[in-house]
Amino acid sequence: MKKYLFVISFLVAVIFISPNVSLAATTAELQAQIQALLAQIAQLQAQMSQQQPQQWCYDFKYNLNAASRGKEISQLQTALEKEGLEIDASEKSNQIFDESTASAVSGFQEKYRDEILTPNKLKYATGFVGKSTRAKLNSLYGCGIIKPQPIPVPITTPVPVISTSTISPAISCSGLEMVWPTSRRELYSFGGDTCDGYRYLNNKEISPSCYNYQECINAYSSANCINIPSTQKQCSVSSAPFITSFSPTSAVSYGIGTKVRVYGNNFSNLDKVSFINTQGIYYYAEWSPISNTEIEIPLPTMPAGQYYISVSSPSGSTQSVQLFSIIATTTQPSITVFSPNGGEKLEVGQTYQIKWSTNNFSPTTAIQIALRDTRYDPNNSAGEQPIVSAMDNSGYYNWVIPQSVGNITVGAGNIYKIVIYGIGIAVSDESDNYFTIASATTSVNATLIGGDITNSKADNILLKIMMSNNSNTSIILNNFSTKWSSNYFATLKDIRITKSDGTIIAPILTAFDGSSQIIFPASNYTFTVGLGQYQILANSNFEIQIRAYIESYTPIAEAITIIADRLALNSDGSATATGFPIIHKIPSAYGSVTSTNQIANILESTQEILMNMAAFLKNR
């Protein structure tokens, strides 16, 4: 090229200088000089017409996809057109990577399958310009490489179509792979289409109407009117996985623990899941199968940026069209406990709202709430028990305060804190100071309602007490204390606490001398028995009874005195029921001896007492 410029410059100079130099030349001489110059120009033109035109070239340095824009896309479209692949005019003018560009990329990959798809074990074209596709583009059109000018070759068969919308399974049709938009899938049932004619199919839509052939070509064109029944006979659904959507679509860069739900189909046999950034760098991830159409992926550690989600199985692989975003942030996640935050006075049985706030938390990060007392030891977790093991990060929790949380007994005073954890991330906060949980306020009252001895040699109800719980919470009965006295002869066995129907609440009582019976006359026999933490429901009444087997008895009025001394409440015995002590003098049902049976009972009881006294004297 420099040689031609030099010669042309020399000729121009000769044209302008010659008249001044050759003023004395004849007209014939000037004409001869002009003819010589014209001959040189003709020679130069002939040589230039034989020169090969300059080739277009471009070095592709970046991976390209539906999110790419600008000059790089324009150059890609130029290269694809040189391969004879068609690009939509609007995509070229706007320099965008849309459906026709994706389709052309797929066609390019199929054309050079052995160099792009096969080495990467890909069964289907991806429509994504990655490392292998770039390498082939650069081998054909990279700058500095001398290559023959490509000759456009028209494509006589459709190329694979990749929809930039959500996609459905690949359909294998006589060796040609096609992927149809999910948004149109309901219009074309591959297994049961009732259309007995023709539909219009192209890379963007499937016609909702069924036509005869003439109607179809009138509405569209003969090249795109497909006979549905014959197409069905050639097509079969592929078992390769595909992705339709995922949630959430973003996370902060400190979002460790975020779990992404991916939806699609053919997920039952996956062997690899990864995130691919726009530079083609892979970040492999673990996953948990939910079903054939759903998996859950714990987010791996990745830098801020945009990523495609890729899944693969022995049947093939695919990646999402939508991008997942990692949003850069310099602020780590945090939790702040608002209440209880120290100094509050809470009560067992009441409902209290635990409140907190979080910052830079993933929407899927769950919360754990725990109760901590002053015994807390981080080395063995003593003194801390979960209130809620896992819950959504709602910012509040309505806590009905129980008698105990795990091995922590509540209601013991000013020794508690609330601790809140972010599950899966090393973030927590606790109450700034201790707060109080008091035992439930009790309002249980006891009333004597009866008790008597009606038969000897039988079970008798000696004492009946009605317990009334007038509070809005259930209350636990704890220890029951009684004292027994009589100046008359009697023997009582199998003394026990029961419900009104005779069901035993407390087992057979043991007196202070270790026996399970009382032999009168005696004074101040004491029984203290645990009631098994029996519970009286809120706003209800409950009858307790003392029953005993009367072995022998002298039927004299007011023969036995029972003092119901004290009934402790709550699991720790920290409260007592009102109405105690209750003093009950058991009247005799045999108040006057008027019948033969009563006389016989008296004689029998007297006989037994005398025999016991005789045996006692004999053993002295």
BAKEMI-36113 format. One record per residue (C-alpha): residue in one letter; x, y, z. Coordinates in steps of 0.05 Angstrom, whole numbers, padded with zeros to 5 digits, always signed. Layout:
<atoms>
aXYZ...
</atoms>
This chain:
<atoms>
m+00000+00000+00000k+00057+00049+00015k+00087+00034-00054y+00022+00055-00088l+00017+00119-00048f+00088+00137-00067v+00076+00126-00142i+00011+00166-00141s+00044+00223-00104f+00101+00223-00156l+00051+00225-00214v+00012+00283-00184a+00076+00321-00173v+00097+00309-00246i+00030+00334-00270f+00036+00400-00233i+00111+00411-00242s+00118+00389-00315p+00087+00452-00346n+00136+00496-00308v+00196+00454-00325s+00179+00441-00398l+00158+00511-00421a+00201+00504-00482a+00173+00434-00500t+00131+00426-00562t+00058+00406-00559a+00074+00338-00585e+00124+00327-00529l+00072+00348-00476q+00021+00300-00506a+00072+00244-00504q+00086+00258-00430i+00011+00257-00415q+00001+00190-00450a+00060+00161-00410l+00028+00183-00345l-00039+00154-00364a-00007+00088-00380q+00025+00086-00310i-00042+00101-00278a-00075+00045-00317q-00020-00003-00295l-00030+00016-00222q-00105+00007-00227a-00096-00062-00257q-00049-00083-00201m-00096-00057-00146s-00156-00093-00176q-00117-00159-00168q-00102-00145-00094q-00143-00186-00041p-00191-00140-00004q-00174-00129+00070q-00207-00180+00117w-00252-00163+00177c-00224-00189+00243y-00239-00186+00317d-00210-00218+00380f-00265-00245+00426k-00239-00238+00498y-00302-00245+00541n-00357-00295+00551l-00424-00270+00524n-00496-00283+00543a-00565-00252+00547a-00540-00200+00597s-00485-00175+00550r-00491-00110+00510g-00451-00064+00465k-00393-00070+00416e-00375-00142+00435i-00445-00165+00416s-00443-00126+00350q-00377-00160+00332l-00406-00228+00351q-00466-00216+00306t-00419-00197+00249a-00381-00262+00257l-00445-00303+00260e-00472-00270+00197k-00406-00287+00162e-00423-00359+00180g-00489-00352+00143l-00531-00347+00206e-00587-00296+00209i-00593-00242+00263d-00654-00200+00275a-00644-00128+00251s-00669-00097+00316e-00619-00138+00357k-00562-00114+00311s-00583-00041+00314n-00589-00043+00390q-00527-00087+00399i-00565-00135+00445f-00560-00211+00457d-00632-00233+00447e-00667-00294+00418s-00642-00292+00346t-00570-00281+00370a-00577-00339+00419s-00606-00381+00363a-00548-00363+00317v-00497-00380+00372s-00531-00448+00379g-00526-00458+00304f-00452-00439+00305q-00440-00490+00362e-00477-00544+00324k-00437-00529+00261y-00372-00538+00298r-00398-00590+00347d-00335-00632+00347e-00293-00572+00369i-00343-00538+00418l-00395-00586+00446t-00364-00656+00443p-00299-00639+00481n-00342-00610+00537k-00389-00670+00538l-00448-00626+00519k-00505-00660+00483y-00541-00596+00466a-00521-00527+00442t-00524-00476+00499g-00530-00410+00463f-00477-00384+00511v-00410-00358+00485g-00360-00390+00532k-00287-00409+00528s-00294-00462+00473t-00341-00421+00430r-00294-00360+00436a-00235-00403+00417k-00269-00425+00353l-00291-00354+00336n-00219-00329+00346s-00191-00385+00304l-00236-00361+00247y-00237-00286+00256g-00182-00267+00305c-00139-00208+00283g-00068-00223+00259i-00089-00291+00231i-00091-00298+00155k-00155-00335+00137p-00194-00343+00073q-00255-00299+00067p-00315-00340+00092i-00369-00351+00040p-00440-00347+00068v-00477-00413+00062p-00552-00411+00069i-00581-00456+00124t-00634-00500+00095t-00655-00533+00160p-00677-00497+00224v-00622-00484+00276p-00631-00499+00350v-00672-00446+00385i-00656-00422+00455s-00710-00379+00485t-00687-00323+00530s-00750-00333+00569t-00761-00392+00616i-00749-00456+00577s-00779-00526+00576p-00748-00594+00560a-00709-00604+00496i-00747-00640+00442s-00708-00687+00397c-00737-00684+00327s-00700-00727+00275g-00632-00708+00303l-00649-00634+00310e-00651-00606+00382m-00704-00554+00395v-00724-00519+00460w-00792-00485+00462p-00812-00427+00507t-00850-00449+00569s-00897-00390+00558r-00922-00426+00495r-00916-00497+00520e-00990-00502+00538l-01007-00487+00465y-00969-00548+00440s-00977-00614+00475f-00924-00662+00450g-00961-00724+00472g-01033-00706+00461d-01043-00648+00413t-01113-00651+00385c-01094-00609+00325d-01103-00652+00263g-01074-00600+00216y-01019-00548+00215r-00990-00498+00264y-00941-00441+00253l-00875-00454+00290n-00814-00410+00293n-00761-00391+00343k-00808-00345+00382e-00878-00374+00382i-00924-00432+00368s-00991-00411+00338p-01050-00422+00384s-01095-00439+00325c-01099-00503+00284y-01102-00491+00208n-01109-00531+00144y-01048-00523+00100q-01076-00466+00056e-01099-00426+00116c-01030-00433+00148i-00991-00410+00088n-01039-00352+00078a-01029-00331+00150y-00955-00344+00153s-00910-00379+00103s-00903-00450+00076a-00833-00456+00106n-00860-00449+00177c-00925-00488+00173i-00914-00554+00208n-00960-00614+00205i-00970-00630+00279p-00985-00705+00277s-00924-00719+00234t-00881-00676+00279q-00905-00715+00339k-00884-00780+00308q-00813-00755+00300c-00806-00721+00368s-00790-00750+00437v-00779-00713+00503s-00707-00711+00527s-00689-00730+00599a-00637-00675+00604p-00648-00627+00663f-00672-00557+00652i-00683-00496+00697t-00746-00453+00696s-00734-00406+00755f-00702-00398+00823s-00713-00360+00888p-00686-00316+00917t-00653-00280+00859s-00599-00245+00899a-00560-00245+00964v-00511-00199+00999s-00437-00217+00996y-00440-00238+01069g-00501-00282+01055i-00468-00347+01077g-00523-00395+01095t-00570-00369+01041k-00606-00426+01008v-00629-00419+00936r-00689-00460+00912v-00682-00480+00838y-00743-00503+00799g-00746-00541+00733n-00748-00615+00714n-00706-00678+00709f-00668-00662+00773s-00669-00733+00801n-00602-00755+00771l-00559-00692+00776d-00484-00701+00783k-00460-00629+00783v-00488-00561+00805s-00449-00496+00797f-00453-00420+00793i-00419-00390+00730n-00401-00317+00730t-00403-00275+00666q-00328-00287+00656g-00340-00362+00653i-00311-00379+00722y-00345-00438+00756y-00362-00442+00831y-00385-00512+00847a-00439-00522+00900e-00471-00576+00942w-00546-00588+00934s-00603-00623+00968p-00656-00657+00924i-00727-00638+00941s-00761-00672+00883n-00751-00685+00809t-00772-00613+00797e-00737-00577+00855i-00669-00574+00889e-00641-00531+00945i-00570-00502+00940p-00533-00472+01000l-00498-00412+00971p-00422-00423+00965t-00373-00368+00980m-00369-00324+00918p-00348-00253+00903a-00399-00200+00886g-00424-00205+00815q-00475-00240+00770y-00480-00315+00760y-00516-00366+00719i-00539-00429+00755s-00518-00492+00719v-00541-00564+00729s-00518-00627+00694s-00534-00701+00693p-00511-00759+00650s-00568-00739+00602g-00541-00669+00590s-00533-00601+00622t-00565-00532+00622q-00559-00465+00656s-00609-00412+00677v-00627-00355+00631q-00638-00310+00691l-00577-00284+00729f-00567-00293+00804s-00535-00232+00837i-00486-00227+00895i-00492-00156+00920a-00428-00125+00948t-00432-00099+01020t-00380-00081+01072t-00430-00089+01129q-00434-00158+01161p-00501-00186+01184s-00523-00167+01254i-00578-00180+01305t-00603-00133+01359v-00647-00158+01416f-00699-00104+01435s-00739-00139+01489p-00734-00166+01540n-00669-00127+01546g-00658-00124+01621g-00698-00101+01681e-00766-00128+01659k-00810-00168+01708l-00844-00227+01673e-00888-00280+01702v-00897-00355+01690g-00960-00369+01650q-00963-00300+01618t-00951-00285+01544y-00892-00239+01528q-00869-00214+01460i-00795-00224+01446k-00771-00172+01395w-00708-00164+01353s-00683-00134+01288t-00632-00158+01237n-00588-00125+01185n-00560-00154+01120f-00594-00221+01132s-00613-00266+01074p-00689-00274+01068t-00680-00349+01080t-00636-00345+01142a-00674-00373+01201i-00672-00352+01275q-00662-00391+01339i-00685-00362+01407a-00655-00387+01472l-00662-00373+01547r-00598-00364+01586d-00589-00362+01662t-00529-00344+01706r-00503-00416+01703y-00485-00405+01630d-00420-00439+01610p-00401-00432+01535n-00357-00495+01540n-00414-00542+01554s-00477-00500+01542a-00500-00507+01614g-00551-00456+01633e-00577-00444+01562q-00636-00479+01529p-00674-00464+01464i-00742-00433+01467v-00750-00440+01392s-00700-00483+01353a-00714-00451+01285m-00764-00400+01259d-00772-00348+01204n-00738-00281+01217s-00803-00245+01232g-00774-00197+01284y-00819-00221+01341y-00843-00284+01377n-00901-00290+01426w-00874-00330+01484v-00920-00364+01533i-00873-00370+01593p-00873-00442+01618q-00852-00471+01686s-00787-00495+01654v-00746-00489+01590g-00706-00552+01580n-00667-00562+01644i-00677-00490+01667t-00731-00480+01719v-00761-00411+01711g-00791-00367+01765a-00727-00366+01805g-00714-00291+01804n-00671-00241+01768i-00624-00288+01730y-00646-00292+01657k-00627-00266+01588i-00655-00278+01518v-00604-00299+01464i-00620-00298+01389y-00578-00333+01337g-00577-00330+01260i-00577-00403+01239g-00519-00421+01194i-00481-00356+01206a-00437-00335+01265v-00482-00278+01287s-00520-00270+01353d-00542-00220+01406e-00568-00225+01477s-00606-00181+01526d-00562-00125+01552n-00578-00143+01624y-00616-00194+01666f-00691-00194+01674t-00738-00227+01724i-00787-00285+01715a-00832-00293+01776s-00874-00354+01793a-00946-00351+01772t-00993-00312+01818t-01038-00365+01849s-01109-00359+01872v-01127-00431+01892n-01175-00437+01950a-01192-00498+01990t-01261-00513+02020l-01282-00571+02065i-01342-00607+02034g-01347-00670+02078g-01319-00737+02100d-01344-00793+02146i-01335-00865+02169t-01394-00905+02146n-01370-00977+02151s-01319-01018+02188k-01279-01069+02149a-01288-01025+02086d-01260-00967+02047n-01284-00899+02072i-01279-00827+02049l-01252-00792+02110l-01242-00722+02080k-01267-00685+02018i-01237-00617+01998m-01257-00575+01937m-01199-00538+01904s-01219-00476+01864n-01171-00445+01814n-01196-00375+01798s-01135-00353+01757n-01126-00352+01681t-01069-00402+01683s-01063-00475+01702i-01034-00487+01772i-00994-00546+01797l-01010-00580+01863n-00947-00599+01901n-00939-00625+01973f-01000-00639+02017s-00989-00641+02094t-01039-00671+02145k-01040-00687+02220w-01084-00741+02252s-01107-00750+02324s-01158-00793+02363n-01169-00812+02436y-01209-00873+02416f-01192-00942+02392a-01186-00949+02316t-01140-00978+02262l-01135-00945+02193k-01098-00976+02133d-01083-00960+02060i-01090-00885+02070r-01085-00848+02003i-01103-00784+01964t-01152-00794+01906k-01195-00757+01857s-01270-00756+01867d-01277-00820+01825g-01226-00857+01868t-01167-00851+01820i-01104-00848+01862i-01065-00782+01858a-01016-00799+01914p-00997-00871+01934i-01008-00902+02003l-00985-00853+02056t-00929-00869+02104a-00933-00840+02174f-00875-00810+02212d-00862-00878+02245g-00852-00910+02177s-00917-00950+02178s-00973-00946+02127q-01027-00949+02180i-01051-00910+02240i-01068-00945+02306f-01107-00900+02353p-01109-00875+02407a-01052-00829+02386s-01039-00756+02370n-01005-00718+02315y-00994-00772+02264t-00963-00731+02206f-00968-00747+02132t-00934-00703+02079v-00942-00729+02009g-00926-00704+01939l-00985-00700+01892g-00944-00716+01830q-00948-00644+01806y-01022-00654+01790q-01049-00595+01751i-01114-00556+01761l-01135-00522+01697a-01149-00448+01694n-01217-00425+01721s-01238-00494+01744n-01253-00535+01807f-01221-00600+01829e-01240-00646+01886i-01188-00685+01926q-01205-00739+01977i-01170-00776+02033r-01191-00849+02034a-01173-00905+02082y-01192-00976+02098i-01223-00981+02168e-01195-01044+02200s-01229-01031+02267y-01266-00972+02297t-01305-00952+02360p-01365-00915+02332i-01367-00854+02378a-01383-00785+02351e-01323-00741+02333a-01275-00799+02344i-01219-00777+02295t-01192-00708+02280i-01156-00695+02214i-01121-00628+02204a-01107-00612+02130d-01048-00567+02147r-01019-00541+02081l-01021-00551+02005a-00960-00525+01968l-00967-00501+01896n-00920-00496+01836s-00866-00545+01818d-00818-00513+01868g-00870-00508+01924s-00863-00432+01923a-00936-00416+01937t-00993-00445+01979a-01067-00452+01970t-01112-00409+02014g-01164-00438+02061f-01115-00480+02102p-01110-00506+02155i-01176-00545+02150i-01196-00581+02215h-01244-00639+02205k-01273-00680+02263i-01301-00744+02234p-01370-00758+02261s-01393-00829+02274a-01445-00858+02229y-01463-00902+02288g-01480-00844+02335s-01529-00886+02376v-01527-00961+02386t-01597-00982+02368s-01591-01044+02325t-01566-01115+02330n-01517-01103+02273q-01487-01043+02307i-01479-01082+02372a-01446-01138+02334n-01397-01089+02302i-01380-01060+02370l-01368-01128+02400e-01326-01150+02340s-01283-01087+02344t-01276-01093+02420q-01257-01166+02412e-01203-01150+02362i-01174-01095+02406l-01172-01141+02467m-01137-01196+02426n-01085-01146+02402m-01073-01123+02474a-01066-01195+02498a-01015-01210+02444f-00977-01147+02462l-00974-01166+02537k-00953-01237+02521n-00893-01213+02481r-00867-01167+02536
</atoms>
